Amino acid sequence: MKHPFALDNRLGADVRIAMILLFAALTVVGITPFAVMRALNGQWLAVALEVVMMLGIAACAGHAWRTRESAVAGSIIVVMVCTFYAALIVVLGPSVTPWVFVVVMANFMLAPRLLATGCSTVLIATALGMTSFAQPAAMATFAVASVLVMLFAFIFASLTEVQRTLLESLVIRDPLTGIGNRRSMEIELADALKGHLARGEPATVAVLDLDHFKQVNDRYGHDAGDRAIKGFADRVQACIRKRDRVFRLGGEEFVLLLPGTDHSGARVALEKVRDAVQAEPLVDQLRITTSIGAAMLEPDDDWPRWLARADSALYQAKDAGRDRVSFDGGLARPGERRLRLVAGRSQRSPEDD
Ligand SMILES: Nc1nc2c(ncn2[C@@H]2O[C@H](COP(=O)(O)OP(=O)(O)OP(=O)(O)O)[C@@H](O)[C@H]2O)c(=O)[nH]1
């Protein structure tokens, strides 16, 4: 199964792929004239190193573009470029040493900070050890300048990472409960559906709705209602397996994804959740029950249909008296359930509660 917050990976991967493509393009534009010049001077070893490096970068960029797998491609480029530049410094001497600054900056944009720091340190050490500087002061200047560039790049990469994490959490997390929001549910449900259908594994999705929640707000205030919603999310998370996922769909409605779980397994898991919710007050002395509708994945499902079947079952649970688990596929045929879903939404009134 994919990472719980698949969108995190997508955001990160897209930025890194953009950096890899930019780096590949700039490398070709920046290095080709030097390679031509060296070819004219007969420096064939250096030309060979530069051409092989450009081809390697282009291959990694192409792989990243095709597969959207940016992390490995970025790391390979960093190791490769540092190795080739260390070799070029040995072959060509001080004339290529200034490129170290560019490579160090690029390292932190393409690879994780630890790898970038390691490779940059090795490159700087090689440049210091293999370059014959005119004076000790020139060597000291190069050493200090390159370490400062590495430090700035490290700090910049760290700040970018912090901002990316913040952005991710704004995009995919529900701010009240801290669990995944509707957007992350859509991504994970689509991924789970594809994976489970391909492997022929069962999976169940459930829609959970707090009962008579309007009365909670009306009697105890919106703040108590908010705390109850948060308490509910915590309670559900505490009694599900690690690979199960819970999302807040909106309001007092939640979605629970149970991968690798068939009808009987889901029945046990969902009864456990239902029981845990009503067993203790969610907030202050407030005891709330929950109704749950569930649907097992069927071969011709897409994720909205799968979810709609669970939602339809939720209305059966509500109609049957609440505080219960209902499975899709009971009384009505699919067409009828869909009609119930639409009608149920618009016709329910507070008096029903
Ligand atoms: N405190 C709080 N209340 C919310 C939030 N989102 C939705 N609600 C309230 O949840 C209530 C949902 O009410 P209804 O959809 O009528 O359902 P219900 O009262 O739970 O009744 P049943 O679902 O039929 O058992 C409404 O009063 C909403 O204002 C929220 O984020 N915080």
The ligand as a MOL file (V3000), in Angstrom:
LIG
                    3D

  0  0  0     0  0            999 V3000
M  V30 BEGIN CTAB
M  V30 COUNTS 32 34 0 0 0
M  V30 BEGIN ATOM
M  V30 1 N -19.0500 21.4260 16.3780 0
M  V30 2 C -19.0820 21.1320 15.0830 0
M  V30 3 N -20.2510 20.7800 14.5150 0
M  V30 4 C -20.2600 20.4780 13.2180 0
M  V30 5 C -19.1000 20.5080 12.4470 0
M  V30 6 N -19.4290 20.1370 11.1750 0
M  V30 7 C -20.7480 19.8920 11.1670 0
M  V30 8 N -21.2730 20.0900 12.3940 0
M  V30 9 C -22.6640 19.9840 12.8190 0
M  V30 10 O -23.0590 18.6170 12.7990 0
M  V30 11 C -24.4950 18.5900 12.7300 0
M  V30 12 C -24.8960 17.4890 11.8040 0
M  V30 13 O -26.2620 17.3670 11.8820 0
M  V30 14 P -27.1220 16.4320 10.9540 0
M  V30 15 O -26.4130 16.2050 9.6550 0
M  V30 16 O -28.5040 16.9850 10.8990 0
M  V30 17 O -27.1260 15.0440 11.6430 0
M  V30 18 P -27.2230 14.5800 13.1500 0
M  V30 19 O -27.8190 15.6170 14.0650 0
M  V30 20 O -25.8730 14.0580 13.5370 0
M  V30 21 O -28.2530 13.4080 13.0360 0
M  V30 22 P -28.0340 11.9870 12.4130 0
M  V30 23 O -26.7700 12.0420 11.5650 0
M  V30 24 O -29.2300 11.7290 11.5750 0
M  V30 25 O -27.9230 11.0580 13.5620 0
M  V30 26 C -24.9490 19.9690 12.2590 0
M  V30 27 O -25.5630 20.6320 13.3530 0
M  V30 28 C -23.6490 20.6610 11.8980 0
M  V30 29 O -23.6900 22.0580 12.1860 0
M  V30 30 C -17.8690 20.8810 13.0800 0
M  V30 31 O -16.7890 20.9200 12.4890 0
M  V30 32 N -17.9120 21.1670 14.3960 0
M  V30 END ATOM
M  V30 BEGIN BOND
M  V30 1 1 1 2
M  V30 2 2 2 3
M  V30 3 1 2 32
M  V30 4 1 3 4
M  V30 5 2 4 5
M  V30 6 1 4 8
M  V30 7 1 5 6
M  V30 8 1 5 30
M  V30 9 2 6 7
M  V30 10 1 7 8
M  V30 11 1 8 9
M  V30 12 1 9 10
M  V30 13 1 9 28
M  V30 14 1 10 11
M  V30 15 1 11 12
M  V30 16 1 11 26
M  V30 17 1 12 13
M  V30 18 1 13 14
M  V30 19 2 14 15
M  V30 20 1 14 16
M  V30 21 1 14 17
M  V30 22 1 17 18
M  V30 23 2 18 19
M  V30 24 1 18 20
M  V30 25 1 18 21
M  V30 26 1 21 22
M  V30 27 2 22 23
M  V30 28 1 22 24
M  V30 29 1 22 25
M  V30 30 1 26 27
M  V30 31 1 26 28
M  V30 32 1 28 29
M  V30 33 2 30 31
M  V30 34 1 30 32
M  V30 END BOND
M  V30 END CTAB
M  END
